[in-house]
Amino acid sequence: MAISNKIKGFMGQSSWIRKMFEEGDKLKKQYGADQVYDFSLGNPNIDPPDCFQEHLTRIVGMDTPGRHAYMPNAGYPETRAAVAAFLGQGHDVALSADHILMTCGAGGALNVILKTLLDPGEEVLTPAPFFVEYRFYADNAGGVLKTVKTNEDFSLDLAAMAEAINDKTKVVLINSPNNPTGKVYDEATIRKLAALMEEKGKALGKIIYLVSDEPYGEIVYDGVQVPSILKAYANSVIATSYSKSLSLPGERIGFIAVNPRILEIDDVINGMVLCNRILGFVNAPALMQRVIAGIQGMRVDVSEYQRKRDLLCDGLAAGGYDFQKPEGAFYLFPKSPIPDDVAFVKALQKRRILTVPGSGFGGPGHFRIAYCVDDRTIINAMDGFVETMKEFRK
Amino acid sequence: MAISNKIKGFMGQSSWIRKMFEEGDKLKKQYGADQVYDFSLGNPNIDPPDCFQEHLTRIVGMDTPGRHAYMPNAGYPETRAAVAAFLGQGHDVALSADHILMTCGAGGALNVILKTLLDPGEEVLTPAPFFVEYRFYADNAGGVLKTVKTNEDFSLDLAAMAEAINDKTKVVLINSPNNPTGKVYDEATIRKLAALMEEKGKALGKIIYLVSDEPYGEIVYDGVQVPSILKAYANSVIATSYSKSLSLPGERIGFIAVNPRILEIDDVINGMVLCNRILGFVNAPALMQRVIAGIQGMRVDVSEYQRKRDLLCDGLAAGGYDFQKPEGAFYLFPKSPIPDDVAFVKALQKRRILTVPGSGFGGPGHFRIAYCVDDRTIINAMDGFVETMKEFRK
């Protein structure tokens, strides 16, 4: 065989998803893109806020020497200080530039974190349904991802988590607001999770790290707040990006925030800086680092996503769909009316509606609707959603 | 222990280099940055060409919808087509967008390539002296880097290469123009290397890939040309970036070019696209992809580096230094007058001259001078270089 057996295997496993995307592409060519209702991708359709464009234009116009050169692998000190100041305020935790490492998005951040922390075979626990790339990220670092079931409403099942933690557990990885469910773990739950991890860590004589993947942290509805893991648990790290809060996923700009109370903090931070370099990221893109430093706290108009969520939820509820109303992110994860979620997604596809089977997220019997789309896509797809449900309820 | 044992070990191994950088920083604080002659970093000091700034300004001013959104993991089709057209012309090889994968610099490219190709324990052979990060890149993908000695003038030692190739060899990784030596492998040598690899591949019944890391491909002097590996060897891949040709290292924009004649081409390309995603790069930064599409073939004024090279070489030759005149890149790799290159580098440091010991590049008994610095740094450091040499020649 030519290429790596593992990569060949990964390609084989994901071939059914690729096939579905290819089917979708075929439909678009056959009927025209506007006649296909594509809810398959988490690609924000809202433009970045005006302040971003203004600040980008200003920064590009500045004649700063060496403005596209290498900087320290952790990022520009000014950018890290700006991120620390804003984030620290939000978390009510004293953060400095030293606690921030700029990364190529949250995907880069998570790879750097896991590479820094994991020894071969160590386990990363994550509540399912989950963002399926986590499995690859853990594997990249020589670790193993283990999923932990959640409750019916996708809240954390702490008893299941307690059972899953063992002497191989190095990281508990949470994602809140969650992709694909839109669930936000509340403060009481995070506090209980922290207590559980502390207790288990003591019993096992080791550190268990809490890694919180929060790229949707700013996309929350109805006044819901994402609780601070930095306050809740000392050995915690945040991975996040501006991909969703500023609609910049293609620019690959994010960061890691390390809890100032984390044990052996120098090793953790220096290890992450080393990993950022040796994994080939080297540093987060320079220009975007300079831009985001000046627009901390800015974000897209979240009420637009909320309107889309409500439009979708109201329509689907009337059509007989069963789902948990998302508290954040821009995904809905309804139950499939039949156990075979792939079959149901294929039935939707026949009505030119593209979604993703829940099996791809460790949530079989469900499917994911990414509603970061034009309102009219939701409106025009609604008949198809309703008719498809009727077929299966006959 | 808290963090990964491997990463902790890596930090320990590189701590002496860090210490030297810290010493340099101390000197800068003590004497002022302009009184310290810093030749330690390959950070281009020449600004990007004017066309870059003009094109960047134009692109930023365009109101393209979704201009910061995700695109296919391989990159924008238009960018890939533009890169393929220009590169294909240079190599006299028919390339299309399908053969190009945009990456987060050459560091990202190499990690994607090695992850795609290597099975656990497979070997990557590279001529030494070499860019020291290769060791990490191979390890990241579960492989092992093995170095192969070069001739006295840093040209390839094909007999040593022949001896090193065995049934675990999956990749031969070359870097021409070379960091740290400035050597460019000529066409006859590349042809012989290709013949050797074909013969060995046949004898071993396997594909051995030639990976050419060419970020300095445009930085060549005296009419020297970097021969095309795409023409020379079917199972070949180029990793490169605009970091040096356009002075953009902080922006992390580069690409992989896959030989259209490579065996099992679909697996190779699809594997790389998957790896670009799962390693956390996801895609090369969007804005820079759009910018470089419009300025293919542009580059910094290489005559500036040539002037610096000559200034440095003339001064050091007069001072009794022994070295190979670089044919490309912006590094000089002179012999240390004593076997202990670390001791010699420390002696230079006493005269506020910062360089890197050759041991750090698998080239003990040498040291690296990165001459991508102001002319006056070279001029002002020359007395110190000459005096230090005198000390050791007493």
Interface residues (C-beta under 8 A of the other chain):
Chain A: A2 I3 S4 N5 K6 I7 K8 F10 M11 S14 L41 N43 P44 N45 D47 P48 L56 T57 V60 G61 P65 G66 R67 H68 A69 Y70 M71 C104 G105 G107 G108 A109 L110 N111 V112 K115 T116 L117 L118 D119 E133 F136 Y137 N140 A141 I207 S247 L248 P249 G250 E251 R252 L263 E264 D267 V268 N270 G271 L274 C275 R277 I278 L279 G280 F281 V282 N283 A284 P285 A286 L287 M288
Chain B: A2 I3 S4 N5 K6 I7 K8 F10 M11 S14 L41 N43 P44 N45 D47 P48 L56 T57 V60 G61 P65 G66 R67 H68 A69 Y70 M71 C104 G105 G107 G108 A109 L110 N111 V112 K115 T116 L117 L118 D119 E133 F136 Y137 N140 A141 I207 S247 L248 P249 G250 E251 R252 L263 E264 D267 V268 N270 G271 L274 C275 R277 I278 L279 G280 F281 V282 N283 A284 P285 A286 L287 M288
